[in-house]
Amino acid sequence: MVKTIQLTPDEVQHFVEVTSRCDFDIDISYNRYVVDAKSFLGVYGLDFRSPLTVSYEGYNAEFEEMLKKLTLAS
């Protein structure tokens, strides 16, 4: 799955906590930079002024609920 989200610096800690509880890989990217979504420093180092792309293959109800709140309308 691939979702486009908008994330603020204040939301990073919660985002990483939720992704860390998932038993599958999750990547978050901006342009050519791809980082592990379970890495606080990696995620915090991204540019929050632009949409971010989340890529994953798996399912976790808490993670999906969080993505619903962060996903940009398309």
C-alpha positions as CSV (number, residue, x, y, z in Angstrom):
1,M,0.0,0.0,0.0
2,V,1.1,3.5,-0.6
3,K,-0.5,6.6,1.1
4,T,0.3,10.3,0.9
5,I,0.2,12.0,4.3
6,Q,0.9,15.4,5.9
7,L,2.9,15.1,9.1
8,T,3.9,17.8,11.6
9,P,6.9,17.8,13.9
10,D,4.5,17.5,16.8
11,E,3.0,14.3,15.4
12,V,6.3,12.4,14.8
13,Q,6.7,10.8,18.2
14,H,3.1,9.3,18.0
15,F,3.6,8.2,14.4
16,V,6.9,6.4,15.3
17,E,5.3,4.8,18.4
18,V,2.4,3.4,16.3
19,T,4.6,2.2,13.4
20,S,7.0,0.5,15.9
21,R,4.2,-1.7,17.0
22,C,3.6,-3.1,13.5
23,D,5.2,-6.4,12.5
24,F,5.9,-5.4,8.9
25,D,8.3,-2.9,7.2
26,I,7.1,0.7,6.8
27,D,9.0,3.3,4.7
28,I,8.3,7.0,4.6
29,S,9.7,9.1,1.8
30,Y,10.0,12.6,0.4
31,N,11.5,13.0,-3.1
32,R,14.5,10.7,-3.2
33,Y,14.9,10.3,0.6
34,V,13.5,7.1,2.0
35,V,13.7,6.3,5.7
36,D,12.4,3.6,8.0
37,A,9.1,4.9,9.5
38,K,10.1,3.2,12.8
39,S,13.1,5.5,13.2
40,F,12.4,8.7,15.1
41,L,15.5,10.5,13.9
42,G,14.9,9.3,10.3
43,V,11.3,10.6,10.2
44,Y,12.1,13.8,12.1
45,G,14.7,14.6,9.5
46,L,12.2,14.8,6.7
47,D,10.7,18.0,5.2
48,F,7.3,18.4,6.8
49,R,6.3,21.3,4.5
50,S,5.6,18.8,1.7
51,P,3.5,15.7,1.5
52,L,5.2,12.5,2.5
53,T,4.7,9.0,1.0
54,V,4.2,6.0,3.3
55,S,4.8,2.6,1.7
56,Y,4.0,-0.7,3.5
57,E,2.7,-4.2,3.1
58,G,0.7,-5.5,6.0
59,Y,-2.2,-4.6,8.3
60,N,-2.5,-3.1,11.7
61,A,-5.8,-1.5,12.8
62,E,-4.1,1.2,15.0
63,F,-1.8,2.1,12.1
64,E,-4.6,2.3,9.6
65,E,-6.7,4.5,11.9
66,M,-3.7,6.9,12.3
67,L,-3.2,7.0,8.5
68,K,-6.8,7.9,8.0
69,K,-6.3,11.0,10.1
70,L,-3.0,12.0,8.3
71,T,-3.9,11.1,4.7
72,L,-4.3,13.9,2.2
73,A,-7.5,14.0,0.2
74,S,-6.9,13.1,-3.4
